[in-house]
Amino acid sequence: VSRGKNLLITFDDAWVLHTHMRMTGSWHLYRPGGRWWKPAHRARVALEVADAVAVCFDAPVVLLMRPARALRTPTLATLGPDFLAADFDEDDALARLRAEADAPLGVAILLQRVAAGVGNIWKSETLFVCRADPFAPVSAYDDDELRAILRKARELLRASVVSSTTLGAPVVAPRVYLRSGRPCRTCGTAIAMRRQGDQGRSTYYCPRCQRPRAKALASDGGT
């Protein structure tokens, strides 16, 4: 099962394997005896059953633990509602997003304590589709606008899972992500990229379609 970006595999004896790919890891699925696409020394985990072998390469987080410990793991215990969960709690996610009132929207939507699952790709794509200014604070948006953003993020994430290839790459061409300098598919304006937050995460956006909502915060990062 997935909890945001965390993958949890529970074995018959109740042990739980927790992996997180961050920016480097990936799971591959092979037939028994099949040639691996990456060298064996980069494998962190290999799971083998009668008709398949699943190999996790380069993941920085690989933990084997009992269920009780898994529930206490800070990265899991503090997660907000999971965008991909059937029972996604929109009201809870909205309240958590509202609690980040002073944070730029493009930073707040990435916080896994707000809602789990959105990364850099779907942050940029969601805010573009919603015509939202990533650099305006959350407080610049009303509840209806924030709900629309949460719903669109969930819609795009769910669609990406359905349309993914076996390698996990979305089939749908990105609207803004990694398209800096190229024309917007809607208005033709050159797509721009700015870095946001303490980690300097890249945000791709259309300066025309996503007009400034409010003055960007001084701590929001450079161009």
Secondary structure, 3 states (H helix, E strand, C coil): CEECCEEEEECCCCCEEEEECCCCCEEEEECCCCCCCCCHHHEEEEEEECCEEEEEECCCEEEEECHHHHHHCHHHHCCCCECCCCCCCHHHHHHHHHCCCCCEHHHHCCCCCCCECCCHHHHHHHHHHCCCCCCCEHHHCCHHHHHHHHHHHHHHHHHHHHHCCCCCCCCCCCCCCCCCCCECCCCCCECEEEEECCCCEEEEECCCCCCCCCCCCHHHCCC
